[in-house]
Amino acid sequence: MIEIKYLQQLRDNPNLSINISPIQGWEEAQIIELEEKYNNGQPFPLAFREYLFLAGEYGGTGVVYEDWDDLREDCEEDIEYWGNKLERPFFVFDKLDSQYSIFFLDEDKEDPIVYIFNASWNSNQQGKFLKRALTGSFSNLINEAIYRIKNDIPF
């Protein structure tokens, strides 16, 4: 059992929409299996572990893509195609076109900072291909999504 420190709003709002299924979480063994695959067996940041425990199967927030293998493959293909590199270990959890939401696995934060990685940008374009998300942390991203859903505010 994982104690919920950061995602109380997600825990307390299992039915985010009348027309959508309630959130569905994972067993701890499933979380450990994902950590072995994508983080060399090291635990994910606590806020993300909480997310997986509460909503790893189905989150209902619209800000986390649940097919991790497909998502990682897409990200790696875009990185290779556009010639960009991320030198640090990262976990990708969502995408919009070729923009990926990620957090770094080497930051040693319980509630990781969310970054937007623009995989299709190259060094000839203005701007950076990696920017900190406006929400800041992973829990803030989830809490903002819940607030928007509950108050019928578009993303």
C-alpha positions as CSV (number, residue, x, y, z in Angstrom):
1,M,0.0,0.0,0.0
2,I,1.3,3.4,-1.0
3,E,0.6,6.3,1.4
4,I,-0.7,9.3,-0.6
5,K,1.3,12.4,0.1
6,Y,0.9,14.5,-3.2
7,L,-2.1,13.3,-5.1
8,Q,-4.9,13.6,-2.5
9,Q,-7.1,15.4,-5.0
10,L,-6.9,12.4,-7.4
11,R,-7.6,10.0,-4.5
12,D,-10.5,12.0,-3.4
13,N,-12.0,12.4,-6.9
14,P,-12.2,8.9,-8.4
15,N,-15.1,9.9,-10.7
16,L,-13.9,13.0,-12.5
17,S,-16.6,12.9,-15.1
18,I,-20.1,11.4,-15.2
19,N,-19.5,10.0,-18.7
20,I,-16.1,8.5,-18.0
21,S,-15.1,5.4,-16.0
22,P,-13.7,6.0,-12.5
23,I,-9.9,6.0,-12.1
24,Q,-8.3,2.6,-11.9
25,G,-4.9,2.0,-10.2
26,W,-2.2,-0.6,-10.2
27,E,-1.0,-3.1,-7.7
28,E,2.5,-2.3,-6.3
29,A,3.9,-5.3,-8.2
30,Q,2.9,-3.6,-11.5
31,I,4.6,-0.4,-10.5
32,I,7.8,-2.3,-9.6
33,E,7.7,-4.0,-13.0
34,L,7.5,-0.6,-14.8
35,E,10.3,0.7,-12.6
36,E,12.5,-2.2,-13.6
37,K,11.8,-1.6,-17.2
38,Y,12.3,2.1,-17.3
39,N,14.3,3.1,-14.3
40,N,16.8,0.2,-13.8
41,G,14.7,-1.1,-10.9
42,Q,15.0,2.1,-8.9
43,P,11.7,3.6,-7.5
44,F,10.1,6.3,-9.5
45,P,9.5,9.7,-7.8
46,L,6.9,9.3,-5.1
47,A,4.2,11.5,-6.8
48,F,4.4,9.4,-10.0
49,R,4.3,6.2,-7.9
50,E,1.1,7.6,-6.3
51,Y,-0.3,8.3,-9.7
52,L,0.3,4.7,-10.8
53,F,-1.1,3.3,-7.6
54,L,-4.3,5.4,-7.9
55,A,-4.7,5.6,-11.7
56,G,-2.1,3.6,-13.5
57,E,-4.6,1.6,-15.5
58,Y,-6.9,4.5,-16.2
59,G,-6.4,8.1,-14.9
60,G,-9.2,10.1,-16.5
61,T,-7.2,13.3,-16.3
62,G,-6.3,13.5,-19.9
63,V,-2.7,14.5,-19.1
64,V,-1.1,11.0,-18.8
65,Y,-0.9,8.5,-21.6
66,E,-1.2,4.9,-20.3
67,D,0.6,3.0,-23.0
68,W,4.1,3.5,-21.8
69,D,5.8,1.2,-24.4
70,D,4.1,2.9,-27.3
71,L,4.8,6.3,-25.9
72,R,8.5,5.6,-25.3
73,E,8.9,4.2,-28.7
74,D,7.3,7.2,-30.4
75,C,9.5,9.5,-28.4
76,E,12.7,7.6,-29.2
77,E,11.7,7.6,-32.9
78,D,11.2,11.4,-32.9
79,I,14.5,11.9,-31.1
80,E,16.3,9.9,-33.7
81,Y,14.4,11.4,-36.6
82,W,15.0,15.0,-35.6
83,G,18.5,14.4,-34.3
84,N,17.9,15.7,-30.8
85,K,19.3,14.2,-27.6
86,L,18.4,14.0,-24.0
87,E,21.6,13.2,-22.1
88,R,19.8,12.4,-18.8
89,P,17.6,9.5,-17.9
90,F,13.9,10.5,-18.3
91,F,10.4,9.1,-18.2
92,V,7.9,10.2,-20.8
93,F,4.3,10.2,-19.7
94,D,2.3,12.1,-22.3
95,K,2.5,13.6,-25.8
96,L,0.8,16.1,-28.1
97,D,2.1,15.7,-31.7
98,S,5.9,15.7,-31.2
99,Q,5.8,17.5,-27.8
100,Y,6.4,15.1,-25.0
101,S,5.8,15.6,-21.2
102,I,8.7,14.1,-19.3
103,F,10.4,14.2,-16.0
104,F,14.0,13.4,-15.3
105,L,14.8,10.3,-13.2
106,D,18.1,11.6,-11.8
107,E,16.7,14.7,-10.0
108,D,16.0,13.0,-6.6
109,K,12.7,14.8,-6.1
110,E,9.6,13.2,-4.6
111,D,7.5,15.4,-6.8
112,P,9.4,15.7,-10.1
113,I,9.5,18.8,-12.2
114,V,7.6,18.4,-15.5
115,Y,9.3,19.4,-18.8
116,I,8.0,19.7,-22.3
117,F,10.4,18.2,-24.8
118,N,9.8,19.4,-28.3
119,A,11.4,16.5,-30.2
120,S,10.9,18.0,-33.6
121,W,12.8,21.2,-32.9
122,N,16.4,21.3,-34.0
123,S,19.2,23.7,-33.3
124,N,18.3,25.9,-36.3
125,Q,15.0,26.9,-34.8
126,Q,14.6,29.6,-32.2
127,G,13.8,28.6,-28.7
128,K,14.8,25.6,-26.6
129,F,13.6,22.1,-27.3
130,L,13.2,21.4,-23.6
131,K,11.2,23.8,-21.3
132,R,9.9,23.6,-17.8
133,A,6.1,23.1,-17.9
134,L,4.0,26.0,-16.5
135,T,2.5,23.7,-13.8
136,G,6.0,23.0,-12.4
137,S,5.7,19.7,-10.6
138,F,3.9,16.4,-11.6
139,S,1.4,16.8,-8.8
140,N,0.6,20.3,-9.8
141,L,-0.1,19.1,-13.3
142,I,-2.5,16.4,-12.1
143,N,-4.2,18.8,-9.6
144,E,-4.6,21.4,-12.4
145,A,-6.2,18.8,-14.7
146,I,-8.6,17.8,-11.9
147,Y,-9.5,21.4,-11.3
148,R,-10.2,22.0,-15.0
149,I,-12.3,18.9,-15.3
150,K,-14.4,19.7,-12.2
151,N,-14.9,23.3,-13.3
152,D,-15.5,22.5,-17.0
153,I,-12.5,24.5,-18.1
154,P,-10.9,23.4,-21.4
155,F,-7.3,22.4,-21.5
